[in-house]
Amino acid sequence: MKAILDGIRLCKRLHLINVIIESDSHIVVDWLCKGKCSVWYLWDFWEALRKELEGLNFVVVHQLREGNSAADFLAREGEMGLNVTYNGNQDFPRYLKGIVRLDFLGIPYLRC
């Protein structure tokens, strides 16, 4: 939920109002669709997320974990302390370019 909150904040900074939220967390997708979070210790994130979503046109989609390769790559980069904003496909690291290209072509990327 924290990653979605951070992503929505970035969208707002970039003045994006039409947003597709994809998550491999079926529970969080379900909460967003129903408008209710049932885990008390996440209520602070939940309230902040609901507030940030006000004024946005958004769709929430469950993404299978296999389709999350680009997000996983970026999460590992952040975990290592890298804080980079990519301004387009030209700036992407080579590995990320490959994942994005496969996704664009509709070819699944299978992890081993």
N, C-alpha and C positions, 0 to 999 in steps of 0.2 A: 504494500500500500504506500510505503514511503517513496518507492521509485515512481509510482504513478503520480503522486503528489508533486515530486520534483519535476517530472516530465510536463505536467500541466502548468506549473509555474514557468517553465521554460517556454512553453507554447504561448503563454500570455505575454511574456517579455518580447517574443517575436511577433506579437499581434496576430496570432493565428486563432481564429474563432471556430473553425470547423475541424474537429479533432476525432480521430479514430483511436480508441484506447484498446490495445491488445495486451493480454496478460495470460500467462500460463497458469495462473492461480484461479482455478474454477471458483473457489470460495469468494475471492475478491470480486470477480466478474458478477457472480450471483448477488453479492451485496450491492454493487453499483446498479444492477438492473432492478432490484427490489427497493433500493433506497434505504437500506437498513443494515447496520453492522452489528453482529451479535457477540463480538468478543470485546469485553469491557476494557481491556488494557490497550486496545487500538482506537478507542473512541476519540482521543485527541487528534490522531491522524485523520480519522474519519471526518470529524467536524471541519478540520482544516481543508480536507479534500473537497467536501461538499461546498464549502464557501468558495474555493478556487474555481469550481465547475460552474458557478453561477454566471450566466451571460454567455456561456459557450454552447455551441451546437456540438454534441458529442455522441458517439456510438461506442458501445463497449462490446468487445469480441473476445471470446476465449480462444487462445492460440495454443495448440499442442506444443509440448516442450521441444519437439524436433524442429519446429518452425522458429525457435527463439535463438538461433545461432548468433545472429548479429548482436542482439541484446546481451547474450552471455559474454561475447567477446568484449563489449564495452564495459560490462560489469567487472570483468577481470582486469581491464585497464584501470578502472577506478580503484579497484582493490589494491593495485600496486602503487596507488598514489598519483596516477596521471589524471590531470584535469584538463581535458582538451575539448574544444568545441570545433567540430568539423564543419566547414563552410560549403561543402559540396563533395561530390564523388572524387574530385581530383585530390583532395586532402586525405582521403581514407588510406589507412595502411593496406598493403597489398592483400593480406588475408581477408580483411573486411570487404574490400572491393569484390573479391571472389564470392563471398557469401551473398552480398547484395545483388551481384549479377545473377547468381543462381536463383535467388528469390524473384527477381524481376522476370526471369524467363520461365518461372513456374516449375523449376527443377528442384526436387527436394534435396536437402543436404543432410546426409545421414552420418551421425557420429559413430565412431567405433569404440 
